[in-house]
Amino acid sequence: MSAVSDRLPTFPWDELEPYKKTAAAHPDGIVDLSVGTPVDPVPEPVQKALIAAADSPGYPTVWGTPELRDAITRWVERRLGAREVTHRHVLPVVGSKELVAWLPTQLGLGPGDKVAFPRLAYPTYEVGARLARAEYEAYDDPTDLDPANLKLLWLNSPSNPTGRVLTKEELTRIVAWAREHGVLLFSDECYLELGWEADPVSVLHPDVNGGSYDGIVSVHSLSKRSNLAGYRAAFLAGDPAVLGPLLQIRKHGGMMTPAPTQAAMIAALGDDTHVHAQRERYAARRAALRDALVGHGFRIEHSEASLYLWATRDESCWDTVAHLAGLGILVAPGDFYGPAGERFVRVAITATDERVAAAVARLR
């Protein structure tokens, strides 16, 4: 056990505990903006679908029901502009974090192989490389990487934590570079439906990939768009030559999305009404928090999409965390996402309207 755990960094959120206690001591209670976890109700049609599928005594399949695959392919074509997507192009997974953490291992990567991810990034990309004992490298522009032994390239647009969105032109250039050098590209697009000042584009769009899915896979989650973080509902879409072997590996590992969750996913992917309603909630919270932070002396960078504001007071991120904790507001320090974030904090917009209003009042 220690041989595996010793490969991993300290779990970053444990370092926030003292600041969480400080924030919780505020007379009006804590406003926790540190984790982007949904707080609004699961959409009613999704709940009903889950309940209707509650009597599911048999094992689900790793590939999911044909109805689920139909729902995914329809959504990918309708929402992402992808073309000619078949069941072979899709694969449900048990939440996107599980996939990110175990993908290098499932791809057979190991010592001597390299995984690359953005300079500011979700920590689990690095964790996945460490679990596989692969090498890893953070980048500013992936096309500046040495492609030798680079076996897996992660993109993340919209970005967690910065909210930065890669343009269609940038994506096209990166996809072409990856193909030229035989590098497998996985694009984490879990926040794609949450663009505010930009319209995020998928690597599955034909303008980006030239109508071919060779060497590219996109990762999507229903946690953010549909408040299904507790359901562990996500899926992959892209190159069948990659997804086919992954399906076989995941069959052996028993990585099955529960049958009731599959039914809920079908309902969620078939309904855009709840997505628009949730976007409106987040847009209002984002505007209120952004104005309050700027008024309090913060500068906001990027943040054109996703569920976060990437904010700085041009000081150590931990000084900022301590300052806000004194106001009863808990945020995530930027260095959780890499050394380049050491002077920023990530502020989630996922608290309730009442808690967001409390944070705004304290900042003012």
VENTA-V359908 format. One record per residue. N is the residue number from 0. RES is the residue in one small letter. PHI is phi in whole degrees, 0 to 359 (none if undefined). PSI is psi in degrees with one decimal (* if undefined). BURIAL is b if it has 9 or more other C-alpha atoms within 8 Angstrom, else e. Layout:
# VENTA-V359908
<<N,RES,PHI,PSI,BURIAL> <N,RES,PHI,PSI,BURIAL>>
This chain:
# VENTA-V359908
<<0,m,none,-45.8,e> <1,s,296,-30.6,e> <2,a,297,-33.0,e> <3,v,278,-49.4,e> <4,s,297,-29.7,e> <5,d,291,-17.5,e> <6,r,283,-15.3,b> <7,l,259,150.1,b> <8,p,287,169.9,e> <9,t,299,137.4,e> <10,f,297,116.1,e> <11,p,300,-34.7,e> <12,w,293,-20.4,e> <13,d,297,-29.4,e> <14,e,290,-16.5,e> <15,l,276,-11.2,b> <16,e,306,-45.2,e> <17,p,299,-37.4,e> <18,y,287,-32.3,b> <19,k,296,-39.4,b> <20,k,295,-40.6,e> <21,t,298,-47.7,b> <22,a,296,-37.8,b> <23,a,293,-19.9,b> <24,a,280,-5.0,b> <25,h,299,138.6,b> <26,p,305,-30.8,e> <27,d,262,11.3,e> <28,g,86,167.7,b> <29,i,283,145.1,b> <30,v,249,105.3,b> <31,d,267,104.3,b> <32,l,247,26.2,b> <33,s,269,-29.7,b> <34,v,238,136.1,e> <35,g,276,56.0,b> <36,t,265,133.7,e> <37,p,299,145.0,b> <38,v,237,-8.3,e> <39,d,272,160.9,e> <40,p,297,148.6,e> <41,v,296,133.8,b> <42,p,306,140.4,b> <43,e,303,-43.8,e> <44,p,300,-32.7,e> <45,v,289,-43.6,b> <46,q,301,-43.0,b> <47,k,296,-39.2,e> <48,a,295,-39.7,b> <49,l,296,-45.5,b> <50,i,297,-42.2,e> <51,a,296,-25.9,e> <52,a,261,11.5,b> <53,a,297,-31.5,e> <54,d,276,80.4,e> <55,s,232,75.8,e> <56,p,286,-21.4,e> <57,g,270,166.1,e> <58,y,291,136.1,e> <59,p,282,167.1,b> <60,t,264,150.9,e> <61,v,295,-36.3,b> <62,w,283,-13.7,b> <63,g,86,167.5,b> <64,t,290,155.8,b> <65,p,304,-34.6,e> <66,e,295,-38.0,e> <67,l,293,-44.3,b> <68,r,297,-36.9,b> <69,d,299,-44.9,b> <70,a,297,-40.9,b> <71,i,294,-47.4,b> <72,t,297,-39.7,b> <73,r,296,-43.1,e> <74,w,295,-42.8,b> <75,v,299,-39.7,b> <76,e,286,-42.0,b> <77,r,289,-45.8,e> <78,r,270,-35.2,e> <79,l,260,-10.1,b> <80,g,78,12.2,b> <81,a,291,158.3,b> <82,r,233,147.2,e> <83,e,54,47.7,e> <84,v,271,126.5,b> <85,t,246,177.4,e> <86,h,300,-29.9,b> <87,r,292,-16.6,b> <88,h,268,1.3,b> <89,v,227,154.6,b> <90,l,204,116.2,b> <91,p,289,148.9,b> <92,v,225,164.4,b> <93,v,272,67.1,b> <94,g,82,148.3,b> <95,s,284,-26.9,b> <96,k,295,-40.7,e> <97,e,303,-43.9,b> <98,l,296,-46.5,b> <99,v,298,-43.0,b> <100,a,291,-35.1,b> <101,w,253,-1.8,b> <102,l,300,-48.4,b> <103,p,303,-39.6,b> <104,t,295,-44.4,b> <105,q,292,-24.6,b> <106,l,278,-5.0,e> <107,g,81,19.1,e> <108,l,282,157.0,b> <109,g,194,-159.6,b> <110,p,307,134.1,e> <111,g,95,-21.3,e> <112,d,270,153.7,b> <113,k,235,139.9,b> <114,v,244,136.3,b> <115,a,237,146.2,b> <116,f,210,166.7,b> <117,p,298,154.2,b> <118,r,303,-40.8,b> <119,l,251,116.5,b> <120,a,203,157.8,b> <121,y,310,124.2,e> <122,p,299,-20.2,b> <123,t,289,-19.1,b> <124,y,299,-45.4,b> <125,e,293,-41.0,b> <126,v,303,-43.0,b> <127,g,300,-42.3,b> <128,a,295,-42.5,b> <129,r,297,-41.8,b> <130,l,300,-34.2,b> <131,a,274,-2.4,b> <132,r,63,25.3,b> <133,a,273,162.8,b> <134,e,280,163.1,b> <135,y,212,155.9,b> <136,e,211,137.2,e> <137,a,264,145.6,b> <138,y,229,158.4,b> <139,d,265,-46.1,e> <140,d,231,116.9,e> <141,p,299,-25.2,b> <142,t,286,-6.3,e> <143,d,271,-6.1,e> <144,l,290,152.0,e> <145,d,282,116.2,e> <146,p,287,-7.7,e> <147,a,298,125.1,e> <148,n,66,7.3,e> <149,l,280,110.1,b> <150,k,255,-21.4,b> <151,l,216,122.8,b> <152,l,246,119.5,b> <153,w,266,129.3,b> <154,l,253,155.9,b> <155,n,214,98.7,b> <156,s,218,120.1,b> <157,p,295,148.2,b> <158,s,280,141.4,b> <159,n,251,109.9,b> <160,p,252,-11.9,b> <161,t,278,-19.4,b> <162,g,76,9.2,b> <163,r,291,144.0,b> <164,v,242,127.9,b> <165,l,283,134.4,b> <166,t,287,164.7,e> <167,k,302,-38.3,b> <168,e,292,-41.1,e> <169,e,296,-44.7,e> <170,l,298,-43.0,b> <171,t,300,-44.4,b> <172,r,296,-41.7,e> <173,i,290,-42.2,b> <174,v,300,-43.9,b> <175,a,297,-41.4,b> <176,w,296,-45.4,b> <177,a,299,-43.0,b> <178,r,294,-39.7,b> <179,e,301,-34.9,e> <180,h,256,7.6,e> <181,g,67,33.8,e> <182,v,260,127.9,b> <183,l,288,128.7,b> <184,l,247,122.9,b> <185,f,247,127.7,b> <186,s,248,113.5,b> <187,d,278,108.4,b> <188,e,241,33.1,b> <189,c,295,-20.3,b> <190,y,254,16.4,b> <191,l,300,-31.5,b> <192,e,275,9.2,e> <193,l,238,53.6,b> <194,g,271,134.1,b> <195,w,249,-55.6,b> <196,e,249,12.7,e> <197,a,206,157.5,e> <198,d,250,96.6,e> <199,p,300,145.2,b> <200,v,241,143.2,b> <201,s,271,152.3,b> <202,v,293,-12.8,b> <203,l,278,-7.7,b> <204,h,290,135.1,b> <205,p,299,-26.8,b> <206,d,294,-23.6,e> <207,v,270,-44.6,b> <208,n,256,3.0,b> <209,g,70,18.0,e> <210,g,87,7.6,b> <211,s,237,140.4,e> <212,y,261,10.1,b> <213,d,302,123.4,e> <214,g,76,10.6,b> <215,i,227,141.8,b> <216,v,221,138.2,b> <217,s,251,149.8,b> <218,v,245,129.5,b> <219,h,227,149.4,b> <220,s,227,147.5,b> <221,l,262,2.5,b> <222,s,300,-45.1,b> <223,k,273,-49.4,b> <224,r,293,-30.5,b> <225,s,236,10.1,b> <226,n,59,39.3,b> <227,l,251,29.3,b> <228,a,302,-35.2,b> <229,g,285,-10.9,e> <230,y,268,-20.2,e> <231,r,57,71.4,b> <232,a,233,112.7,b> <233,a,207,172.9,b> <234,f,200,162.6,b> <235,l,249,152.5,b> <236,a,213,136.7,b> <237,g,153,-139.3,b> <238,d,297,116.7,b> <239,p,298,-27.4,b> <240,a,291,-19.4,e> <241,v,266,-44.9,b> <242,l,289,-31.7,b> <243,g,301,-55.3,b> <244,p,298,-36.8,e> <245,l,299,-40.0,b> <246,l,301,-45.8,b> <247,q,296,-41.7,e> <248,i,296,-43.5,b> <249,r,289,-26.8,b> <250,k,299,-47.2,b> <251,h,298,-33.9,e> <252,g,274,-3.3,e> <253,g,66,32.7,e> <254,m,274,78.3,b> <255,m,253,128.2,b> <256,t,289,125.5,b> <257,p,305,144.9,e> <258,a,303,-44.3,b> <259,p,299,-35.7,b> <260,t,294,-38.6,b> <261,q,300,-42.4,b> <262,a,297,-40.0,b> <263,a,295,-38.1,b> <264,m,298,-40.6,b> <265,i,301,-45.9,b> <266,a,296,-42.4,b> <267,a,292,-41.4,b> <268,l,288,-22.0,b> <269,g,270,-0.8,e> <270,d,232,117.2,e> <271,d,266,-14.3,e> <272,t,299,-46.3,e> <273,h,293,-29.3,b> <274,v,294,-44.3,b> <275,h,296,-40.8,e> <276,a,296,-41.4,e> <277,q,292,-39.0,b> <278,r,302,-42.2,b> <279,e,297,-40.4,e> <280,r,299,-48.5,e> <281,y,294,-37.8,b> <282,a,299,-42.4,b> <283,a,294,-43.3,e> <284,r,295,-40.9,b> <285,r,298,-46.1,b> <286,a,298,-43.1,e> <287,a,295,-45.9,b> <288,l,291,-39.0,b> <289,r,299,-49.1,b> <290,d,300,-42.2,e> <291,a,293,-40.5,b> <292,l,294,-45.2,b> <293,v,298,-42.2,b> <294,g,296,-23.7,b> <295,h,272,-1.1,e> <296,g,105,9.9,e> <297,f,273,155.1,b> <298,r,248,132.6,b> <299,i,258,127.1,b> <300,e,247,149.8,e> <301,h,51,-121.6,e> <302,s,64,23.2,b> <303,e,283,-5.2,b> <304,a,203,178.1,b> <305,s,81,-167.6,b> <306,l,251,26.1,b> <307,y,222,155.9,b> <308,l,247,126.7,b> <309,w,264,103.9,b> <310,a,237,149.4,b> <311,t,216,149.5,b> <312,r,245,18.3,b> <313,d,57,46.8,e> <314,e,215,174.9,b> <315,s,305,136.4,b> <316,c,301,-32.3,b> <317,w,287,-30.4,e> <318,d,295,-39.7,e> <319,t,293,-42.9,b> <320,v,302,-44.3,b> <321,a,295,-42.4,b> <322,h,301,-48.5,e> <323,l,290,-34.6,b> <324,a,299,-33.8,b> <325,g,295,-22.1,b> <326,l,267,3.6,b> <327,g,82,18.4,b> <328,i,244,124.8,b> <329,l,254,127.1,b> <330,v,231,170.2,b> <331,a,264,131.4,b> <332,p,292,141.3,b> <333,g,296,-25.7,b> <334,d,286,-5.5,b> <335,f,301,-25.0,b> <336,y,252,12.1,b> <337,g,127,154.3,b> <338,p,304,-27.3,b> <339,a,294,-13.2,b> <340,g,263,14.6,b> <341,e,294,-14.0,b> <342,r,244,17.6,b> <343,f,234,161.2,b> <344,v,233,152.0,b> <345,r,257,121.5,b> <346,v,250,113.9,b> <347,a,282,147.4,b> <348,i,254,24.9,b> <349,t,260,9.7,b> <350,a,282,165.5,b> <351,t,294,163.5,e> <352,d,303,-40.7,e> <353,e,296,-42.8,e> <354,r,288,-36.5,b> <355,v,297,-43.0,b> <356,a,299,-37.2,b> <357,a,295,-43.0,b> <358,a,297,-42.8,b> <359,v,299,-44.0,b> <360,a,297,-40.3,e> <361,r,290,-36.8,e> <362,l,291,-27.7,b> <363,r,271,*,e>>
